Amino acid sequence: MPESTDVPPESALELALRLWPRLRDGGSVDDPSDLDRLLGTQNLPGAPNHDCGQQFTFACFPPDAAPAVTLPTGEEAGGDEARFVAHVLVTRVLLGAGLAIDERVTGAMCDAYAFSWATTGGGDYLQSPLALALTLWLIALDPGSASDRPLPIDWTPACFEQHDHWDPDYRLFSHYDVRERALDWARYVSADPQRYPGVSAWTIVEPLLRLKDDARANIALGQFAEAADAGAERAPAAAMLERNRVAGMLRDYLAAGSGG
């Protein structure tokens, strides 16, 4: 019998990665039903923290799979990190498409924040530098990122009873609180490549360019421009080209700021 030529269906993660460049550069999608496909993966088995009660995360892998993500910039993630990263990538697409008014997308953003910037703090955000770097995009795309309005985070899931990670007496995190924590982190890690192992500097730089009105973002961008890309291993040529795209954006931004 001839071998099957059927193409496997596109996964939610593959779809999110395919849609992102056009959304990033132009803010639009050809087919809005693609966004419905992404929304259809919310609150399904295999989504991060689905078992503990989070309702707005996206299932990009089956629950029994060994998840793995490779980013266009070359970084790789596996296990629970991959599930969280994939959720952030899908949420990024939906925010970039302008769906922040949809409570499902707001919930997805809040679920991502709850497991990163809304922990008890002290520099322990429960996520890898790669995951934290990608959540910077959510802050950059959140139209209310400067608002002091409390985020509608659902704190009822059982996982939030781990009081070493979440303070039950302080749960009124605002959009502004998350933005402040994230920019403090970016400023901190930009001083030393050893502070962001496993992630390319350019993965952190690109969303920071959208937050450049903040002084800390500007300091971080200047320091990243001076650093070698020591935060991630060497990558294939396609990934290096993607990093170089961002490096060019940073060069142009710094040259414009200096009048060059």
Disulfide bonds with the S-S distance in Angstrom:
Cys52-Cys159 2.18
